[in-house]
């Protein structure tokens, strides 16, 4: 009798285990070693964090981080704050962020990640109290070269420079730079501006700069560094108690080689002088970043990065049959995967899915390489469908949608009329 009970218990355990494995097989997994001896951190004892504010800075690999957050939110059925139609796919940047810029169908949100100019007070009113604040910075010289190339036909301070020459601009920036012009924030201390600071404040005012840096440090739990992207993702994973699968990625929103400027030997010093505030910001948080790496454990970091790279390679094999080939927008057959082109002077390259891609993985792989604009619109469509299922059509459309559009349009028009910086619209985009 005792033996029979033992057999029944073993049979029950076997069925339970098999059921669990079959359930897990429905979720795509690209890594096989979730734990490392001596490198285990918070994941075993804490639930995954889902309340996240990611300040998406310009030309810092932030689009890749945003895609990670979008996929995590969709996988876990988490609401992402998205902009109203009048703001396009950004929160009416470069205006200071306001919760009024958030589409009502995406309230209350758990994650916010589209471009905005940081406004802590407004975000506190919108986001949960326990939200984790994260952003990313890039070395100012490489970032300025990218900004100069990407926004050359939008930023008047760049556009008036003869021969599209970064060297000429940097030889005398004040000759071309106008602080109150359209898109002037792309030409001077862009990081500081995105973080809500005064881009034109004197770099000699150490008190202001130090105060600003300390304020950012007190708000943001992690400031990622673009040059050490994989290490940054490992720290992000640890901070949020996520799994390795949650941070797998493909680089997005990259320029072609032909769209990049050569950086001569005298350029770095001139950029750092012109963008002195950005340079000090980067230097400070680069130092704090490596302190976090040291606290995490350099050996553990090396092992985690190695596992991340192996998992990404496995993912690339499953999605693309190898490392994906970069293509120009015109070469990409799927219009949902064509990246936005800032001008005819710059080529932003992207990816296309192979015709014979794994059918089980196709949807995941599609989202993996989907550009920001299309993914934002897709998530808003999903949120709209979800709301419409809850509210009867005759009660919802006119009183909610029309009124919201009126309020949103009035708010945006008011800001345009009263702001020295003009808002980006689909026409001038």
DRENVEX-229547 format. One line per field, with one value per residue (C-alpha): x, y, z; chain; residue in three letters; residue number from 0. Coordinates in Angstrom, 3 decimals. Each point is the difference from the previous one (the first is absolute). Layout:
x = X_...
y = Y_...
z = Z_...
unit = A_...
code = ALA_...
pos = NUM_...
This chain:
x = 0.000_2.855_1.750_-3.177_-0.316_3.641_-0.534_-3.097_1.979_2.816_-2.532_-1.687_3.364_0.921_-3.301_0.390_3.562_-1.011_-2.896_2.325_2.527_-2.695_-1.295_3.454_0.626_-2.629_2.266_3.028_3.207_3.447_2.202_0.640_2.074_-2.106_2.288_3.727_1.739_1.078_-1.881_-3.541_-1.599_-3.567_-2.118_-0.542_-1.466_-1.795_-2.841_0.726_-0.302_-2.585_-0.281_2.644_0.759_2.604_1.131_0.754_2.867_1.028_2.570_1.057_-1.240_-3.190_-2.217_1.426_-0.774_-3.494_-0.602_1.013_-2.524_-2.753_0.472_0.092_-3.207_-1.802_1.140_-1.180_-3.165_1.288_-1.374_2.474_-0.668_-0.221_-0.315_-3.234_-0.398_0.915_3.450_0.665_2.248_1.687_-1.460_-0.098_3.777_1.733_-2.645_0.264_-1.826_-3.573_-2.309_-2.521_2.139_-0.804_-2.749_-2.958_-0.199_3.438_-0.790_0.903_3.345_2.746_2.703_0.831_2.814_-0.741_2.034_-0.765_1.689_0.307_-2.452_0.174_-2.991_-2.334_1.313_-0.588_-3.663_-0.292_2.152_-0.236_1.854_2.374_1.114_3.653_1.631_2.593_1.726_3.010_2.885_2.545_3.513_-0.532_2.349_-1.556_-3.462_0.548_1.211_-3.167_-2.227_1.691_-0.531_-3.509_-1.569_1.981_-3.079_-2.214_2.194_0.516_3.253_1.383_-1.806_1.591_3.561_1.835_0.663_-1.778_3.285_0.185_3.518_-1.207_-2.783_2.373_2.546_-2.492_-3.266_-1.501_0.106_-2.556_-1.769_-3.184_-1.303_-3.695_-0.208_-1.831_1.828_2.849_0.208_1.609_2.940_0.938_0.113_-2.761_0.337_-0.487_-3.018_-1.635_0.478_-1.805_3.025_1.038_2.087_1.302_0.990_3.577_2.372_1.964_-2.869_1.205_-2.720_-2.791_1.658_0.767_-3.506_-1.519_2.144_-0.864_-3.694_0.176_1.933_-2.640_-2.817_1.510_0.835_2.084_1.700_1.038_3.022_-0.381_3.655_-0.485_-3.439_0.137_1.334_-2.755_-2.639_1.365_-0.258_-3.523_-0.949_1.354_-1.757_-3.365_0.419_-0.603_1.116_2.587_-2.707_-1.493_3.027_0.863_0.274_0.975_1.542_-2.548_-0.109_3.553_1.445_1.749_3.763_-0.464_-2.062_2.764_2.586_3.670_1.255_3.331_2.480_-1.002_-3.756_-0.257_1.480_-2.275_-3.130_0.822_0.552_-3.234_-2.022_1.810_-3.148_-0.686_3.648_-0.101_-3.280_1.404_3.271_-1.797_-2.442_2.622_1.903_-3.089_-0.766_3.296_-0.549_-3.222_1.896_2.548_-2.769_-1.657_3.285_2.307_0.304_-3.760_-0.498_2.349_-1.884_-3.401_1.083_1.380_-3.282_-1.951_2.085_-0.477_-3.753_-0.207_1.898_-2.443_-2.893_1.490_0.313_-3.632_-1.349_2.255_1.962_3.104_0.907_-2.561_1.067_-0.502_-2.068_-0.952_-3.616_-0.752_1.290_-2.239_-3.131_-2.067_-1.050_-0.497_3.761_1.144_1.725_-0.882_2.398_0.829_1.020_1.371_3.469_-0.105_-0.737_-1.404_0.341_-2.102_-0.874_-2.373_-1.147_1.025_-2.833_0.764_0.239_-1.184_-3.798_-0.110_2.523_-1.243_-2.109_2.738_2.642_-2.212_-0.286_3.719_0.838_-3.103_0.917_-1.232_-2.685_-1.720_0.254_-1.489_-2.934_-0.491_-0.161_-2.458_-2.227_0.046_-0.870_-2.857_-1.469_0.262_-1.880_-2.689_-0.732_-0.731_-2.177_-3.063_0.655_-2.864_1.169_3.642_0.837_-1.480_0.139_3.485_1.975_-1.287_0.292_3.505_1.044_-1.378_1.838_3.217_-0.075_-0.710_2.815_2.540_-1.017_0.365_3.512_0.987_-1.192_1.757_3.245_3.122_0.714_-2.391_-1.423_0.764_-2.946_-0.520_0.397_3.355_1.197
y = 0.000_2.339_-0.850_0.731_3.451_0.696_-0.931_2.219_2.907_-0.480_-0.221_3.199_1.825_-1.220_1.241_3.362_0.432_-0.961_2.467_2.789_-0.746_-0.046_3.342_1.509_-1.251_2.482_2.853_0.606_-0.337_0.696_-0.782_-3.221_1.095_2.321_-0.174_0.401_-1.105_3.098_2.333_-0.403_3.285_1.080_-2.091_-2.909_2.134_2.857_0.368_1.628_3.786_1.288_3.702_1.682_3.503_-0.125_3.428_-0.598_2.335_0.806_-2.000_-2.153_-3.501_0.867_-1.389_-3.455_0.339_1.232_-3.079_-2.218_1.779_-0.172_-3.758_-0.573_1.990_-1.861_-3.402_0.749_1.924_3.237_3.403_2.347_3.753_1.209_3.531_1.582_0.319_3.684_-0.900_-2.704_-2.728_2.333_1.788_3.360_0.284_2.466_1.391_-0.941_-3.265_0.249_-2.829_1.669_-1.267_-3.625_-1.720_-0.751_-3.600_-0.633_1.320_-1.084_-1.208_-2.119_0.817_3.202_0.136_2.227_3.159_2.853_2.894_-1.119_1.509_-1.834_1.711_-0.982_-3.554_-0.432_0.840_-2.531_-2.958_-2.336_1.171_-2.964_0.617_-0.597_2.838_-0.924_1.854_-0.378_2.328_-0.099_1.379_3.618_-0.046_-3.072_1.234_3.447_-1.536_-2.119_2.991_2.151_-2.671_-1.085_3.448_1.932_0.879_0.764_1.991_3.500_0.397_-2.905_0.700_3.410_-1.360_0.014_-3.360_-1.914_0.227_-0.898_1.406_3.417_0.068_-0.852_2.606_2.688_-1.491_3.320_1.202_-2.649_-0.879_1.847_-1.090_0.715_-1.553_-3.143_-3.140_2.005_-2.634_-2.390_2.375_0.725_-2.120_-2.322_-2.384_2.816_1.274_-3.441_-0.343_3.299_2.235_3.323_-0.861_3.569_0.483_1.146_-2.964_2.192_-0.106_-3.018_0.377_-0.372_-2.919_-1.908_0.604_-1.263_-3.136_-0.770_0.457_-2.478_-2.448_0.177_-0.821_-2.608_-3.407_-0.853_2.136_-2.347_0.693_-0.612_-0.944_-2.869_-1.034_-3.664_0.811_2.601_-2.586_-2.397_2.736_0.761_-3.665_-0.127_3.227_-1.211_-3.650_-1.074_-3.123_-0.113_-0.621_3.378_1.974_-1.693_2.515_1.004_3.431_2.421_3.442_-0.121_2.112_-1.416_0.430_2.581_2.178_0.349_2.799_-0.641_1.414_1.754_0.224_3.533_-0.715_-1.651_2.963_2.456_-2.071_-0.316_3.739_0.831_-2.634_0.428_-0.607_-3.297_-0.971_0.540_-1.880_-2.956_-0.040_-0.082_-2.774_-2.023_-0.092_-0.977_-2.677_-1.760_0.211_-1.945_-2.547_-0.365_-0.528_-2.551_-1.871_0.282_-3.788_-0.426_2.802_-1.672_-3.304_1.680_1.935_-3.177_-1.818_2.959_-0.087_-3.751_0.362_2.811_-2.145_-2.858_2.408_1.297_-3.536_-0.781_3.259_0.603_-3.194_1.863_3.607_2.219_2.028_3.737_1.492_3.451_1.013_-0.486_-3.584_-1.005_-1.674_0.162_3.645_-0.624_-0.486_3.046_2.531_3.674_1.997_3.468_1.379_-0.937_0.764_-2.840_-3.690_-1.855_-3.724_-2.829_-3.661_-2.272_-3.423_-2.928_-1.669_-3.380_1.290_-2.265_0.411_-0.411_2.785_2.287_2.346_0.355_0.576_2.560_2.046_-0.408_2.097_2.215_3.726_2.395_1.758_-3.188_-1.709_3.025_0.076_-3.753_0.182_2.894_-2.003_-2.875_2.339_1.498_-3.429_-0.959_3.125_-0.390_-3.520_1.341_2.989_-0.183_1.694_2.522_1.103_0.311_1.448_3.482_0.974_-1.386_0.044_3.259_1.893_-1.302_1.034_3.484_0.344_-1.445_2.255_3.077_-0.858_-0.594_3.171_2.012_-1.352_0.665_3.596_0.686_-1.905_1.456_-3.490_-1.315_-3.469_-2.793_-0.917_-2.557_2.719_1.318_-3.417
z = 0.000_0.913_-3.255_-1.950_1.600_-0.786_-3.641_-0.162_1.458_-2.488_-2.847_1.141_0.201_-3.487_-1.472_1.765_-1.281_-3.550_0.079_1.169_-2.743_-2.679_1.279_-0.051_-3.536_-1.166_1.060_-2.176_1.994_-1.391_2.979_1.869_2.995_2.139_3.033_0.602_3.118_1.909_-2.378_1.241_1.008_0.700_-2.373_2.431_2.758_-1.765_-2.465_-3.335_0.088_-2.463_0.935_-2.147_-1.234_-2.758_-1.162_-3.671_-0.869_-3.578_-1.985_2.955_-1.019_1.889_-2.789_0.683_3.713_-0.838_-2.144_2.926_2.218_-2.628_-0.408_3.747_0.444_-2.769_1.247_3.534_-0.932_1.549_-1.009_-1.705_0.007_-3.599_-1.444_-1.166_-3.775_0.056_1.322_-2.633_1.486_2.507_3.017_-1.825_0.242_0.367_2.334_3.672_0.613_1.242_0.994_-2.346_-2.885_0.935_-1.960_2.311_-1.256_1.538_3.489_2.625_-1.363_1.515_-2.556_-1.865_-2.543_-3.037_-0.518_2.379_1.720_3.604_2.459_3.313_1.606_-2.843_-0.156_3.718_-0.538_-2.829_1.014_3.029_3.115_-0.103_-3.597_-0.875_-1.965_-2.632_-2.837_-2.300_-0.941_-2.813_-0.313_-1.180_-3.009_-1.636_0.962_-1.568_-3.256_-0.084_0.785_-2.651_-2.633_1.005_0.467_-2.581_-2.046_3.032_2.353_-1.445_1.943_-2.044_-3.239_-0.565_0.300_-3.372_-1.658_2.758_1.915_3.670_0.088_-1.202_2.585_2.840_-1.124_1.062_1.386_1.094_-3.600_-0.951_3.252_1.016_3.384_-0.646_-3.468_-1.000_1.170_1.526_2.770_-2.495_-0.422_3.611_3.168_-1.178_2.954_2.490_-1.906_-0.160_3.756_0.576_0.547_-1.534_-3.067_-0.280_3.625_0.483_0.445_2.412_2.496_1.943_2.625_-2.556_-1.788_3.200_1.315_-3.248_0.006_3.623_-0.749_-2.896_2.156_2.743_-2.464_-2.319_1.411_-3.057_-2.639_-2.788_-2.207_-3.732_-0.515_2.472_-1.150_1.006_3.457_0.340_-0.860_2.616_2.639_-1.231_0.262_3.540_1.011_-1.320_1.054_-3.595_-1.856_-2.750_-2.598_0.896_-1.207_-3.305_-2.831_-3.511_-0.597_-1.458_-1.670_-1.353_-2.798_-3.045_-0.208_-2.750_2.372_2.572_0.209_0.509_3.289_-0.391_2.870_1.037_0.124_3.458_1.855_-1.832_0.679_3.683_0.229_-1.839_1.892_3.300_2.067_-1.784_0.409_3.762_0.275_-1.912_1.940_3.327_-0.876_-1.818_3.282_2.011_-2.596_0.610_3.724_-0.563_-2.106_2.778_2.516_-2.280_-0.344_-3.054_-0.370_0.225_-2.514_-2.452_0.306_-0.331_-3.106_-1.531_0.602_-1.414_-3.185_-0.360_0.483_-2.556_-2.504_0.577_-0.472_-3.251_-1.264_0.796_-1.438_-2.981_-0.592_1.117_0.618_-1.806_-3.013_0.296_-2.793_-1.199_0.491_-3.709_0.145_2.911_-1.400_3.184_0.451_3.728_0.241_-1.975_2.293_-0.239_-2.183_1.414_-3.408_-3.409_1.363_2.551_-0.439_3.017_-0.494_1.373_-0.433_-1.870_1.161_-2.233_-1.896_1.576_3.605_2.828_0.098_3.793_0.447_-2.812_2.157_2.610_-2.680_-1.733_3.209_0.621_-3.078_-0.151_-0.008_2.663_-2.048_-1.168_3.387_1.788_-2.414_0.313_3.796_-0.177_-2.341_2.472_2.873_-2.049_-0.771_3.666_1.106_-2.655_1.170_3.481_-0.969_-2.267_-3.330_0.250_3.470_-0.856_-3.363_-0.005_3.677_0.660_-3.239_-1.450_3.263_0.560_-3.503_0.591_3.300_-1.424_-3.071_2.116_2.395_-2.769_-1.892_3.198_0.532_-3.608_0.175_3.302_-0.488_-1.629_-1.334_-2.633_0.369_-2.356_-2.217_-2.728_-2.621_1.112_1.109
unit = A_A_A_A_A_A_A_A_A_A_A_A_A_A_A_A_A_A_A_A_A_A_A_A_A_A_A_A_A_A_A_A_A_A_A_A_A_A_A_A_A_A_A_A_A_A_A_A_A_A_A_A_A_A_A_A_A_A_A_A_A_A_A_A_A_A_A_A_A_A_A_A_A_A_A_A_A_A_A_A_A_A_A_A_A_A_A_A_A_A_A_A_A_A_A_A_A_A_A_A_A_A_A_A_A_A_A_A_A_A_A_A_A_A_A_A_A_A_A_A_A_A_A_A_A_A_A_A_A_A_A_A_A_A_A_A_A_A_A_A_A_A_A_A_A_A_A_A_A_A_A_A_A_A_A_A_A_A_A_A_A_A_A_A_A_A_A_A_A_A_A_A_A_A_A_A_A_A_A_A_A_A_A_A_A_A_A_A_A_A_A_A_A_A_A_A_A_A_A_A_A_A_A_A_A_A_A_A_A_A_A_A_A_A_A_A_A_A_A_A_A_A_A_A_A_A_A_A_A_A_A_A_A_A_A_A_A_A_A_A_A_A_A_A_A_A_A_A_A_A_A_A_A_A_A_A_A_A_A_A_A_A_A_A_A_A_A_A_A_A_A_A_A_A_A_A_A_A_A_A_A_A_A_A_A_A_A_A_A_A_A_A_A_A_A_A_A_A_A_A_A_A_A_A_A_A_A_A_A_A_A_A_A_A_A_A_A_A_A_A_A_A_A_A_A_A_A_A_A_A_A_A_A_A_A_A_A_A_A_A_A_A_A_A_A_A_A_A_A_A_A_A_A_A_A_A_A_A_A_A_A_A_A_A_A_A_A_A_A_A_A_A_A_A_A_A_A_A_A_A_A_A_A_A_A_A_A_A_A_A_A_A_A_A_A_A_A_A_A_A_A_A_A_A_A_A_A_A_A_A_A_A_A_A_A_A_A_A_A_A_A_A_A_A_A_A_A_A_A
code = UNK_UNK_UNK_UNK_UNK_UNK_UNK_UNK_UNK_UNK_UNK_UNK_UNK_UNK_UNK_UNK_UNK_UNK_UNK_UNK_UNK_UNK_UNK_UNK_UNK_UNK_UNK_UNK_UNK_UNK_UNK_UNK_UNK_UNK_UNK_UNK_UNK_UNK_UNK_UNK_UNK_UNK_UNK_UNK_UNK_UNK_UNK_UNK_UNK_UNK_UNK_UNK_UNK_UNK_UNK_UNK_UNK_UNK_UNK_UNK_UNK_UNK_UNK_UNK_UNK_UNK_UNK_UNK_UNK_UNK_UNK_UNK_UNK_UNK_UNK_UNK_UNK_UNK_UNK_UNK_UNK_UNK_UNK_UNK_UNK_UNK_UNK_UNK_UNK_UNK_UNK_UNK_UNK_UNK_UNK_UNK_UNK_UNK_UNK_UNK_UNK_UNK_UNK_UNK_UNK_UNK_UNK_UNK_UNK_UNK_UNK_UNK_UNK_UNK_UNK_UNK_UNK_UNK_UNK_UNK_UNK_UNK_UNK_UNK_UNK_UNK_UNK_UNK_UNK_UNK_UNK_UNK_UNK_UNK_UNK_UNK_UNK_UNK_UNK_UNK_UNK_UNK_UNK_UNK_UNK_UNK_UNK_UNK_UNK_UNK_UNK_UNK_UNK_UNK_UNK_UNK_UNK_UNK_UNK_UNK_UNK_UNK_UNK_UNK_UNK_UNK_UNK_UNK_UNK_UNK_UNK_UNK_UNK_UNK_UNK_UNK_UNK_UNK_UNK_UNK_UNK_UNK_UNK_UNK_UNK_UNK_UNK_UNK_UNK_UNK_UNK_UNK_UNK_UNK_UNK_UNK_UNK_UNK_UNK_UNK_UNK_UNK_UNK_UNK_UNK_UNK_UNK_UNK_UNK_UNK_UNK_UNK_UNK_UNK_UNK_UNK_UNK_UNK_UNK_UNK_UNK_UNK_UNK_UNK_UNK_UNK_UNK_UNK_UNK_UNK_UNK_UNK_UNK_UNK_UNK_UNK_UNK_UNK_UNK_UNK_UNK_UNK_UNK_UNK_UNK_UNK_UNK_UNK_UNK_UNK_UNK_UNK_UNK_UNK_UNK_UNK_UNK_UNK_UNK_UNK_UNK_UNK_UNK_UNK_UNK_UNK_UNK_UNK_UNK_UNK_UNK_UNK_UNK_UNK_UNK_UNK_UNK_UNK_UNK_UNK_UNK_UNK_UNK_UNK_UNK_UNK_UNK_UNK_UNK_UNK_UNK_UNK_UNK_UNK_UNK_UNK_UNK_UNK_UNK_UNK_UNK_UNK_UNK_UNK_UNK_UNK_UNK_UNK_UNK_UNK_UNK_UNK_UNK_UNK_UNK_UNK_UNK_UNK_UNK_UNK_UNK_UNK_UNK_UNK_UNK_UNK_UNK_UNK_UNK_UNK_UNK_UNK_UNK_UNK_UNK_UNK_UNK_UNK_UNK_UNK_UNK_UNK_UNK_UNK_UNK_UNK_UNK_UNK_UNK_UNK_UNK_UNK_UNK_UNK_UNK_UNK_UNK_UNK_UNK_UNK_UNK_UNK_UNK_UNK_UNK_UNK_UNK_UNK_UNK_UNK_UNK_UNK_UNK_UNK_UNK_UNK_UNK_UNK_UNK_UNK_UNK_UNK_UNK_UNK_UNK_UNK_UNK_UNK_UNK_UNK_UNK_UNK_UNK_UNK_UNK_UNK_UNK_UNK_UNK_UNK_UNK_UNK_UNK_UNK_UNK_UNK_UNK_UNK_UNK_UNK_UNK_UNK_UNK_UNK_UNK_UNK_UNK_UNK_UNK_UNK_UNK_UNK_UNK_UNK_UNK_UNK_UNK_UNK_UNK
pos = 0_1_2_3_4_5_6_7_8_9_10_11_12_13_14_15_16_17_18_19_20_21_22_23_24_25_26_27_28_29_30_31_32_33_34_35_36_37_38_39_40_41_42_43_44_45_46_47_48_49_50_51_52_53_54_55_56_57_58_59_60_61_62_63_64_65_66_67_68_69_70_71_72_73_74_75_76_77_78_79_80_81_82_83_84_85_86_87_88_89_90_91_92_93_94_95_96_97_98_99_100_101_102_103_104_105_106_107_108_109_110_111_112_113_114_115_116_117_118_119_120_121_122_123_124_125_126_127_128_129_130_131_132_133_134_135_136_137_138_139_140_141_142_143_144_145_146_147_148_149_150_151_152_153_154_155_156_157_158_159_160_161_162_163_164_165_166_167_168_169_170_171_172_173_174_175_176_177_178_179_180_181_182_183_184_185_186_187_188_189_190_191_192_193_194_195_196_197_198_199_200_201_202_203_204_205_206_207_208_209_210_211_212_213_214_215_216_217_218_219_220_221_222_223_224_225_226_227_228_229_230_231_232_233_234_235_236_237_238_239_240_241_242_243_244_245_246_247_248_249_250_251_252_253_254_255_256_257_258_259_260_261_262_263_264_265_266_267_268_269_270_271_272_273_274_275_276_277_278_279_280_281_282_283_284_285_286_287_288_289_290_291_292_293_294_295_296_297_298_299_300_301_302_303_304_305_306_307_308_309_310_311_312_313_314_315_316_317_318_319_320_321_322_323_324_325_326_327_328_329_330_331_332_333_334_335_336_337_338_339_340_341_342_343_344_345_346_347_348_349_350_351_352_353_354_355_356_357_358_359_360_361_362_363_364_365_366_367_368_369_370_371_372_373_374_375_376_377_378_379_380_381_382_383_384_385_386_387_388_389_390_391_392_393_394_395_396_397_398_399_400_401_402_403_404_405_406_407_408_409_410_411_412_413_414_415_416_417_418_419_420_421_422_423_424_425_426_427_428
